[in-house]
Amino acid sequence: MAATRAATRPSGVRIWVMAARVRTLPAAIAPVLVGTALAGYLHVFHPLRFAAALIGAMFIQIGTNLSNDYSDARRGADTEDRLGPVRVTAGGLVPPRQVLIATYLTFGIAVLAGAYLIAVAGWQLLLVGAASILAGVLYTGGPKPYGYEGLGELFVFLFFGIVAVAGSFFVQVKHLDWEAFALAVPVGLIASGILVVNNVRDVDTDRRAGKRTLAVRLGRRRTRVLFAAMVYLAFLLTPVTWIFGPLGPWLLLPWLTLPVATRIVRIVRNRTDGASLNGALAQTGILQLVFCTLLAAGLLLSR
C-alpha cells in the first residue's frame, strides 16, 4: 500500500504547480492587459511598469491560492469527497508550515513588484497592493473569512475587475478616466464567473463543511442562472465606451468568443459531475483571457 502511494505521489515540482493553481492565473493576467491597453490607446506605455504590474498581479493570485489551501485545510473544508483538484495541504502532500512559508515568499515577490510601482507611479498604489493582499488572505483566512459568507464573487469582481483594470491603467498614466472603470466591469464579471463555476461544483461539499458560499445560499439552480447572466452581461457591456465614449467599434472583438461562452453556460446549466464542471472552470478561465486579449487588441486598434 505504501509502495502504491509512493508510486502515485506527484513530483515536487508538480505538487507546487498544483498548490499554485496556475490555471487561475488568467484571472490575474487578463485585467492587466486591458488596463495597459487603455493606456496604450492614449499612446502611453511603460514596459517595466507593465512587467511589474503583471508580476505583482500573478504573485498576489498565487499567494492567495496558497493561503486558501492552508486556511481551508485548517478549517477542515477540503474533504476527500470534494470534486475539485487535490489540495496539497489537506491531501498531505506538503506540510502546512511549508505552505505557509511559500505563501509569505510569494506575497513578498508581489510586494517587491509593488514597491517599484509605488516609486514610479505614486503612493496610491500602496493602498491598492495592501488591500489586494489582505483580500486574498481573508478570503478563507482570519476569524471570519468572507469567502465562507457568500461574498467571494463580490470581492473577485472588485479586485480582479475594478481594482486590477483601473490600477493597471493608473500605473501607466498616473490618473484615472471613467473608461477604465467601464471596461473593468465586463472583466470583473467574467472573473467572478470563474468562482461561480467553482462554487457550483463544490456546493454539496461546501454545505457539509459549513461554507456558506453564494452557491450554497442561492442553491444550484439559481446560481446557474446567475452565472449565465454574468457572462452574457459582460458581452453586453463591452461596447459601452464606444457607444457613450471615444473608443471605436473594435471593442466588439471580444464578441468572437460568444460561441465559447454559450457552450460553457450550457455545461454549467446541465452538468453536475466533477469532470465536466472542472472542464467548465478551466474553460471559463481561458474565456476570460481570450476575451480580455481581444478587448485589449480592440483598444489598441481604436487609436
Phi, psi and omega in degrees: 000316179296322180295324179295316180298320180295323182290328184266354181293130179295160176291166181302316180296317180298321180298316182287330173295319176298317182295320181288339181052062186299340179293344178273354185295332175306328179296333178272324184284317189304311182293331177294322178298317183291313180298320179291321179294325177296321174295322177298326174302328177271011179064037176235126176205120176245106186303317182294323178294320177298314180297317180295319178296320179294315179296314180301315181296316182293319183283334170294320178296314180296317178299321177297317179298316179294318179298319179294320178301314180293312185291318179297322178295318180295327180273355180076021183278338181263093181264169184293338183269006178292149185271346183279179178300157180298135173269135191287329180286306180297328180280358179074016182279331179222134177299144182306321182298321179293322177296320179295317178297317177299324177298313180299316181295320181294313176297329178298320177297319178298321179296319179297316177297320179294324180298320177297316181295322177298319182294323186262340187238338177139153182295338181303331182290341174298317179294318180298312181295315180297317180295322181294315179294317180299318179296323179295318182289318186279357178302311175236359181256180179080176184291333181218078183298129184289337176295337179272358183244014176083017183254004184300314182298321179297316181290325175297316178302316182291312190271331177261002176239277186301304184295315185291316180290309181296321179295318179294325176293315180298321179305322183278316191249349178065025170206173181239139175241156182297332180298327179297319180288321179296318179289334181290335184296306178297326177298314180293326180295316180289323176300317177296327178299327177301314180292325179299315179299315178304315184283331172297316179300318187263013190302320183288313180291325177296319180298317180293329181276356180086013177274114181267064177293171179299324178294322178294318181292317185274333189092158186298317185297310182291329178292325176296319177297318178300317180300313179300317181297318181296316183294312183290327177295326177301319179291319181295327184272350183302317183276012183304317183285350170273315183293319185249002184223200189271353187280167188257177182293351175300343178294349177279356180307319179301341179295346175297338181270003183301319177300323177295315179300319180297321179294319179295316178302320181295320179296313181297324181289325191252344187248150177234349182285149184300320182298316181294317182286328173297320176296318179296324178297312178297319180293327177293322175297317177294319177304315181298318181295315181292316177305312184286329175295317177292324177295318177297318178297319178298323178296316181291326179286343180279355183295000000 
